[in-house]
Amino acid sequence: MKRPLIFTLPLLCFRLAAQQPPFDFKSLDKFDSLTEHKTKITLDSDMLKLAGKFLGADDDDKSLDADALKNLVGNLKGIYIRNYEFDKDGQYSQADLEPLRAYLKQQQWTRIVEEQDGKEISEVYVQPLPNEKFGGVAIIAAEARELTVVYISGALRLSDLEQLGGNLGIPDIDFSNVKKASPKKEKKDD
């Protein structure tokens, strides 16, 4: 028995949507033409499981808790990284990042870190979930000649971000000044 097209088309669209990261990288496409030095990393859950097998393979790095990092990576849905290196200052501006910030705001992401040191800007956004967890994390690290955007999909905590920083191409960001990034619970009157 053949399925009617009306039922097959939505199923096909769902499968295609599932293959794309649930994050809008389209606003970053313009940077492709501005530089020849770019790196794009796309690790879905299957690739993360494979990459997790190689974590901690270098026994020289005793500071890395390889087993904990493997468990964390095994629970993620995806890590997507876009890095652009520019030949000179001024090839992009902060205004070029506004469509991405507008997308994050529209999707109800919460900015938990905003750090500026001269022209270097680091921002961390999260999708809040109950129990002090996040459903996703977006990191924007903008320097005069380099731009990195990271999207991590999956349930994780702030301590997990600290552990991921500096690994798998994710920038190392200091989260020590972030108290609580989860939504505040409303108090009920008795």
Backbone hydrogen bonds, N-H to C=O, Kabsch-Sander energy under -0.5 kcal/mol:
donor,donor_aa,acceptor,acceptor_aa,energy
7,F,4,P,-1.6
8,T,4,P,-1.6
9,L,5,L,-2.5
11,L,7,F,-1.0
12,L,8,T,-2.4
13,C,9,L,-2.5
14,F,10,P,-2.3
15,R,11,L,-2.2
16,L,12,L,-2.4
17,A,13,C,-2.5
18,A,14,F,-2.1
19,Q,15,R,-1.0
19,Q,16,L,-0.5
20,Q,16,L,-0.6
20,Q,17,A,-0.9
23,F,21,P,-2.4
25,F,23,F,-1.1
28,L,25,F,-2.1
29,D,26,K,-1.3
31,F,28,L,-1.8
32,D,29,D,-1.4
33,S,29,D,-0.5
33,S,30,K,-0.6
34,L,31,F,-0.7
35,T,31,F,-0.9
37,H,85,E,-0.7
38,K,36,E,-0.8
39,T,83,N,-2.7
41,I,81,I,-2.9
43,L,79,I,-2.8
44,D,42,T,-0.6
45,S,77,K,-0.9
48,L,44,D,-2.5
49,K,45,S,-2.0
50,L,46,D,-1.8
51,A,47,M,-2.9
52,G,48,L,-2.6
53,K,49,K,-0.8
53,K,50,L,-0.8
54,F,51,A,-1.5
55,L,51,A,-0.7
55,L,52,G,-0.5
57,A,54,F,-1.8
59,D,57,A,-1.0
61,D,58,D,-1.4
62,K,60,D,-1.2
64,L,61,D,-0.6
65,D,63,S,-0.6
66,A,64,L,-1.6
69,L,65,D,-2.4
70,K,66,A,-2.6
71,N,67,D,-2.3
72,L,68,A,-2.3
73,V,69,L,-2.8
74,G,70,K,-2.3
75,N,71,N,-0.9
75,N,72,L,-1.0
76,L,73,V,-1.2
77,K,153,S,-2.9
78,G,153,S,-1.6
79,I,43,L,-2.4
80,Y,151,Y,-2.8
81,I,41,I,-2.7
82,R,149,V,-2.7
83,N,39,T,-2.9
84,Y,147,L,-2.9
85,E,37,H,-3.2
86,F,145,R,-3.2
91,Q,88,K,-0.9
96,D,93,S,-1.1
97,L,94,Q,-1.4
98,E,95,A,-1.0
101,R,97,L,-2.2
102,A,98,E,-2.9
103,Y,99,P,-2.1
104,L,100,L,-2.3
105,K,101,R,-2.4
106,Q,102,A,-2.5
107,Q,103,Y,-2.0
108,Q,105,K,-1.5
109,W,104,L,-2.6
110,T,126,V,-3.0
112,I,110,T,-0.6
112,I,124,V,-2.8
113,V,124,V,-1.6
115,E,122,S,-3.0
117,D,120,E,-2.7
120,E,117,D,-1.9
121,I,142,A,-2.9
122,S,115,E,-2.9
123,E,140,I,-2.5
124,V,113,V,-2.1
125,Y,138,A,-3.1
126,V,110,T,-2.5
127,Q,136,G,-2.1
129,L,133,K,-2.6
133,K,129,L,-0.7
133,K,130,P,-0.7
134,F,156,L,-2.7
135,G,127,Q,-3.2
137,V,152,I,-2.3
138,A,125,Y,-2.6
139,I,150,V,-2.6
140,I,123,E,-2.6
141,A,139,I,-0.5
141,A,148,T,-3.1
142,A,121,I,-3.3
142,A,140,I,-0.5
143,E,141,A,-0.5
143,E,146,E,-3.6
147,L,84,Y,-2.6
148,T,141,A,-2.5
149,V,82,R,-2.8
150,V,139,I,-2.6
151,Y,80,Y,-2.8
152,I,137,V,-2.9
153,S,78,G,-3.1
154,G,135,G,-1.9
156,L,134,F,-1.7
160,D,157,R,-0.6
161,L,157,R,-1.4
162,E,158,L,-1.8
163,Q,159,S,-1.6
164,L,160,D,-2.2
165,G,161,L,-2.0
166,G,170,I,-2.5
167,N,164,L,-2.4
170,I,167,N,-2.3
173,I,171,P,-0.8
175,F,173,I,-0.6
178,V,175,F,-1.9
179,K,177,N,-0.6
